Amino acid sequence: MTKENIILPYLSCPFPEKISPFADKVHAHTLEWVQNFQLVTEEKAFKRLRLSKFGRLAARAYPDAALDRLEIISDWNTWLFVIDDQCDESGLGKHPDQLSNLHNRSLEILSGYPTEPNDVPLILALEDIYRRLKPLSSQAWLLRFAKSASEYFEATFWEAQNRFYRRWPSTDSYTLMRPFSGGLYTDIDLIEIAEKINIPCIARAHPRLTELANLTNNVVCWSNDIISLRKEQAHGDMHNMVMVMQHELKISLQESVNLVKKLIDAQIQQFLNVEQQLPKFVEFSDHDLKKYVAVLRSWMRGNLDWAYESKRYAIPQKNVQPRVEHECMEIAG
């Protein structure tokens, strides 16, 4: 991969900053949960996990959620991050067969199968999440959540195959798969749990609402690809929008970064446009719809605020200048 000095651009987000009053409690809870299930056993790795502040990501993305629901969401996202780290850093992501076995067992747990004596800590922790989610949701929601998780697993398996065969994805294929590999569709499902609402199928399937969810996913994932560029470079992983576009278009890394930034800005503008075109649904209240859209907004803004307070992506790298900042124009809503 080409090494060059670049400056990461400002990332703008036109929504007000919000954070749950339970942010610190949720952060402390998730750290204790990780320790109880021994998801991270090395002191250095646990210190990095603590500095990553995953609990505060949940608190920013779902600022109005009740404490018990926020704890489940924080634990789920941390579970995803732990798998992501194992794929990127411990080599799991270069062994498709091993990853597939973990995914298959995970889907069994999310389908209600009991744990077994030989299950690894990741599976035991996932069963705990499922057990806590079950009384808060319907069977239909649990099936939708499992489907979204299955798509996440399939996308990360696709990435593992690319790494194994040293195969660069095209920009088109990466753009198609990135929303699934980020796991954010599971978090969009969790809006209903966080806000204690039910979004009926007729609304979830509406093109406007579907587009808002897709735009949110792109903004969050592509922003992360800029913010995490140093991390992916450090681990030699090509699954990053900046590097994929640079590879395919034969442009400099700086040009690719700037191009991805423009794409993110365009997605945010499209979100604002579509938001003004939402229909009225007789099947559920406008109040619930506003709650749903508010969390989509909070995800886009909160992800940036968390990324810059978190130490997750603070990897020293000589070829990328450490000027990663953001500016946010406040718009009421």
C-alpha positions as CSV (number, residue, x, y, z in Angstrom):
1,M,0.0,0.0,0.0
2,T,1.3,3.4,-0.9
3,K,2.6,5.5,2.0
4,E,2.4,9.2,1.9
5,N,2.0,12.2,4.2
6,I,-1.6,13.2,4.3
7,I,-3.8,15.6,6.3
8,L,-7.2,14.2,7.4
9,P,-9.9,16.7,6.7
10,Y,-12.5,18.3,9.0
11,L,-15.7,16.3,9.2
12,S,-18.8,18.4,9.6
13,C,-22.1,17.3,11.1
14,P,-25.1,19.5,11.1
15,F,-26.9,18.2,14.2
16,P,-26.6,19.3,17.9
17,E,-24.5,17.3,20.3
18,K,-26.4,15.1,22.7
19,I,-25.3,12.6,25.4
20,S,-27.2,10.5,27.9
21,P,-26.8,11.5,31.6
22,F,-26.0,7.8,32.1
23,A,-22.8,8.0,30.0
24,D,-20.3,7.3,32.7
25,K,-22.5,4.6,34.4
26,V,-22.8,2.8,31.1
27,H,-19.1,3.0,30.4
28,A,-18.3,1.6,33.8
29,H,-20.9,-1.2,33.4
30,T,-19.6,-2.3,30.0
31,L,-16.0,-2.5,31.3
32,E,-17.2,-4.7,34.2
33,W,-19.3,-6.8,31.8
34,V,-16.2,-7.3,29.6
35,Q,-14.2,-8.4,32.6
36,N,-16.9,-10.8,33.9
37,F,-17.0,-12.6,30.5
38,Q,-13.3,-12.4,30.0
39,L,-13.7,-11.0,26.5
40,V,-10.3,-9.2,27.0
41,T,-7.8,-10.8,29.2
42,E,-4.5,-8.9,28.6
43,E,-4.0,-5.8,30.6
44,K,-2.8,-3.8,27.6
45,A,-5.8,-4.7,25.6
46,F,-8.2,-3.9,28.5
47,K,-6.6,-0.5,28.9
48,R,-7.1,0.2,25.3
49,L,-10.7,-0.9,25.6
50,R,-11.2,1.4,28.6
51,L,-9.7,4.4,26.7
52,S,-12.0,3.5,23.7
53,K,-15.0,4.5,25.8
54,F,-17.6,2.4,24.0
55,G,-20.2,3.1,26.6
56,R,-20.0,6.7,25.7
57,L,-20.7,5.9,22.0
58,A,-24.0,4.3,23.0
59,A,-24.7,7.2,25.3
60,R,-24.3,9.6,22.4
61,A,-26.1,7.6,19.8
62,Y,-29.1,6.9,22.0
63,P,-29.1,9.9,24.4
64,D,-32.7,9.4,25.6
65,A,-32.6,5.6,26.3
66,A,-33.3,4.2,29.8
67,L,-30.2,3.0,31.7
68,D,-30.9,-0.8,31.4
69,R,-31.5,-0.6,27.7
70,L,-28.5,1.6,27.1
71,E,-26.3,-1.0,29.0
72,I,-27.5,-3.8,26.6
73,I,-26.8,-1.6,23.6
74,S,-23.3,-0.7,24.8
75,D,-22.5,-4.3,25.6
76,W,-23.7,-5.3,22.1
77,N,-21.5,-2.7,20.4
78,T,-18.6,-3.6,22.5
79,W,-19.0,-7.2,21.5
80,L,-18.9,-6.2,17.9
81,F,-15.8,-4.1,18.5
82,V,-14.1,-7.0,20.2
83,I,-14.7,-9.2,17.2
84,D,-13.6,-6.5,14.9
85,D,-10.3,-6.2,16.8
86,Q,-9.8,-10.0,16.7
87,C,-10.3,-9.9,12.9
88,D,-8.0,-7.0,12.4
89,E,-5.3,-7.6,15.0
90,S,-5.2,-11.2,16.2
91,G,-5.5,-12.8,12.7
92,L,-9.0,-14.2,13.0
93,G,-10.0,-12.0,10.0
94,K,-7.5,-13.9,7.8
95,H,-9.1,-17.3,8.6
96,P,-12.5,-17.5,6.9
97,D,-13.2,-21.0,8.3
98,Q,-12.6,-20.1,11.9
99,L,-14.7,-16.9,11.5
100,S,-17.5,-18.8,9.9
101,N,-17.6,-21.3,12.8
102,L,-17.9,-18.4,15.3
103,H,-20.6,-16.7,13.2
104,N,-22.7,-19.9,12.9
105,R,-22.6,-20.5,16.6
106,S,-23.5,-16.8,17.2
107,L,-26.5,-17.1,15.0
108,E,-27.6,-20.2,17.0
109,I,-27.4,-18.2,20.2
110,L,-29.4,-15.3,18.6
111,S,-32.0,-17.9,17.6
112,G,-32.5,-19.1,21.2
113,Y,-30.2,-22.1,21.3
114,P,-28.7,-22.7,24.8
115,T,-25.0,-22.4,25.6
116,E,-22.7,-25.4,25.8
117,P,-19.8,-26.2,28.1
118,N,-17.2,-25.7,25.4
119,D,-18.5,-22.3,24.2
120,V,-15.9,-19.5,24.1
121,P,-16.3,-16.3,26.1
122,L,-17.7,-14.4,23.0
123,I,-20.6,-16.8,22.8
124,L,-21.3,-16.8,26.5
125,A,-21.4,-13.0,26.4
126,L,-23.7,-13.0,23.4
127,E,-26.1,-15.3,25.2
128,D,-26.2,-12.8,28.1
129,I,-27.1,-10.0,25.6
130,Y,-29.8,-12.2,24.0
131,R,-31.3,-13.1,27.4
132,R,-31.6,-9.5,28.4
133,L,-33.0,-8.4,25.1
134,K,-35.7,-11.1,25.0
135,P,-38.1,-9.7,27.6
136,L,-37.8,-6.2,26.0
137,S,-38.8,-7.3,22.5
138,S,-41.2,-9.3,20.4
139,Q,-40.3,-12.5,18.6
140,A,-40.6,-10.7,15.3
141,W,-38.1,-8.1,16.4
142,L,-35.7,-10.8,17.6
143,L,-35.8,-12.4,14.2
144,R,-35.1,-9.1,12.5
145,F,-32.2,-8.5,14.8
146,A,-30.8,-12.0,14.0
147,K,-31.2,-11.3,10.3
148,S,-29.2,-8.0,10.6
149,A,-26.6,-9.8,12.6
150,S,-26.4,-12.5,10.0
151,E,-25.8,-9.9,7.3
152,Y,-23.0,-8.4,9.4
153,F,-21.4,-11.9,9.8
154,E,-21.7,-12.5,6.1
155,A,-20.0,-9.2,5.3
156,T,-17.1,-9.8,7.7
157,F,-16.7,-13.3,6.2
158,W,-16.5,-11.6,2.8
159,E,-13.8,-9.4,4.2
160,A,-11.9,-12.4,5.6
161,Q,-12.0,-14.1,2.2
162,N,-10.5,-10.9,0.6
163,R,-7.7,-10.9,3.2
164,F,-7.1,-14.6,2.8
165,Y,-6.8,-14.3,-1.0
166,R,-5.2,-10.9,-0.9
167,R,-8.1,-9.7,-3.1
168,W,-8.9,-6.0,-3.4
169,P,-12.6,-5.2,-3.5
170,S,-13.9,-2.9,-6.1
171,T,-15.4,0.4,-5.1
172,D,-18.8,-0.8,-6.1
173,S,-18.6,-4.0,-4.1
174,Y,-17.1,-2.3,-1.1
175,T,-19.9,0.4,-1.1
176,L,-22.5,-2.4,-1.2
177,M,-20.9,-4.4,1.6
178,R,-19.7,-1.6,3.9
179,P,-23.2,-0.9,5.5
180,F,-23.3,-4.6,6.5
181,S,-19.7,-4.9,7.7
182,G,-20.1,-1.9,10.0
183,G,-22.9,-3.7,11.9
184,L,-25.0,-0.5,12.0
185,Y,-28.2,-2.1,10.8
186,T,-28.3,-4.0,14.1
187,D,-28.0,-0.6,15.9
188,I,-30.8,0.8,13.8
189,D,-32.9,-2.2,14.8
190,L,-32.0,-1.3,18.4
191,I,-33.6,2.1,18.1
192,E,-37.0,0.4,18.8
193,I,-35.6,-1.1,22.0
194,A,-33.9,2.1,23.1
195,E,-36.9,4.3,22.5
196,K,-39.6,1.7,23.5
197,I,-41.4,2.1,20.1
198,N,-42.5,-0.2,17.4
199,I,-41.9,0.7,13.8
200,P,-44.3,-1.4,11.7
201,C,-43.3,-3.0,8.5
202,I,-45.2,-0.6,6.3
203,A,-43.1,2.2,7.7
204,R,-39.8,0.3,7.8
205,A,-40.3,-0.7,4.2
206,H,-41.2,2.8,3.0
207,P,-38.5,4.1,0.5
208,R,-38.0,7.4,2.4
209,L,-37.4,5.7,5.8
210,T,-35.2,3.1,4.2
211,E,-33.2,5.8,2.5
212,L,-32.7,7.6,5.8
213,A,-31.4,4.5,7.4
214,N,-29.0,3.8,4.4
215,L,-27.8,7.4,4.4
216,T,-27.1,7.2,8.1
217,N,-25.2,4.0,7.7
218,N,-23.0,5.5,4.9
219,V,-22.2,8.6,6.9
220,V,-21.2,6.7,10.0
221,C,-19.2,4.0,8.2
222,W,-17.5,6.3,5.7
223,S,-16.6,8.8,8.4
224,N,-15.1,5.9,10.3
225,D,-13.1,5.0,7.3
226,I,-11.4,8.4,7.3
227,I,-11.0,8.4,11.1
228,S,-9.7,4.9,11.3
229,L,-7.4,5.2,8.2
230,R,-4.2,5.0,10.4
231,K,-5.5,1.9,12.2
232,E,-6.3,0.1,8.9
233,Q,-2.9,1.1,7.5
234,A,-1.1,-0.1,10.6
235,H,-2.7,-3.5,10.3
236,G,-2.4,-3.8,6.5
237,D,-6.1,-4.0,6.0
238,M,-7.5,-2.8,2.6
239,H,-11.1,-2.6,3.8
240,N,-11.4,1.1,4.0
241,M,-13.2,3.4,1.5
242,V,-10.2,5.7,1.2
243,M,-7.8,2.9,0.3
244,V,-10.2,1.1,-1.9
245,M,-10.9,4.2,-4.0
246,Q,-7.3,5.1,-4.1
247,H,-6.4,1.6,-5.4
248,E,-9.1,1.6,-8.1
249,L,-8.9,5.2,-9.3
250,K,-5.1,5.3,-9.2
251,I,-5.1,8.6,-7.3
252,S,-3.1,9.8,-4.3
253,L,-4.2,8.9,-0.8
254,Q,-4.8,12.6,-0.1
255,E,-7.1,12.9,-3.1
256,S,-9.0,9.8,-2.1
257,V,-9.5,11.1,1.5
258,N,-10.8,14.4,0.1
259,L,-13.1,12.6,-2.3
260,V,-14.6,10.4,0.5
261,K,-15.1,13.5,2.6
262,K,-17.1,15.1,-0.3
263,L,-19.2,11.9,-0.5
264,I,-20.0,12.1,3.2
265,D,-21.1,15.7,2.9
266,A,-23.4,14.8,0.0
267,Q,-24.9,11.9,2.0
268,I,-25.7,14.3,4.9
269,Q,-27.3,16.8,2.6
270,Q,-29.4,14.0,1.1
271,F,-30.5,13.0,4.5
272,L,-31.7,16.5,5.3
273,N,-33.6,16.6,1.9
274,V,-35.3,13.2,2.5
275,E,-36.1,14.0,6.1
276,Q,-38.4,16.8,4.8
277,Q,-40.2,14.3,2.5
278,L,-41.3,11.8,5.1
279,P,-45.0,10.8,4.7
280,K,-47.6,10.5,7.4
281,F,-48.3,7.0,8.7
282,V,-51.7,6.1,10.0
283,E,-50.3,2.9,11.5
284,F,-48.2,4.7,14.2
285,S,-47.7,8.2,15.6
286,D,-45.6,11.0,14.3
287,H,-44.1,11.2,17.7
288,D,-42.6,7.7,17.4
289,L,-41.4,8.5,13.9
290,K,-39.6,11.7,15.2
291,K,-37.9,9.6,17.9
292,Y,-36.7,7.1,15.2
293,V,-35.3,9.9,13.0
294,A,-33.8,11.7,16.0
295,V,-31.7,8.6,16.8
296,L,-30.5,8.4,13.2
297,R,-29.3,12.0,13.6
298,S,-27.7,11.2,17.0
299,W,-25.8,8.3,15.4
300,M,-24.2,10.6,12.8
301,R,-23.2,13.3,15.2
302,G,-22.5,11.1,18.2
303,N,-20.2,8.8,16.2
304,L,-18.0,11.8,15.4
305,D,-18.1,13.2,19.0
306,W,-17.2,9.8,20.3
307,A,-14.4,9.2,17.8
308,Y,-12.6,12.3,18.8
309,E,-12.9,11.7,22.5
310,S,-12.1,8.0,22.2
311,K,-8.5,6.8,22.0
312,R,-9.5,3.9,19.8
313,Y,-8.0,5.4,16.6
314,A,-5.1,7.1,18.2
315,I,-2.4,5.0,16.6
316,P,1.0,6.9,16.0
317,Q,1.7,6.7,12.3
318,K,4.4,8.7,10.5
319,N,2.8,8.8,7.2
320,V,-0.5,10.4,8.4
321,Q,-0.3,13.8,10.1
322,P,-2.2,13.8,13.4
323,R,-4.6,16.6,12.5
324,V,-8.0,14.9,12.8
325,E,-10.6,17.4,13.9
326,H,-14.2,18.2,13.4
327,E,-16.4,21.2,13.2
328,C,-20.1,21.0,13.8
329,M,-22.7,23.5,12.8
330,E,-25.6,23.5,15.2
331,I,-29.0,23.1,13.7
332,A,-32.0,22.7,16.1
333,G,-34.0,19.5,15.7
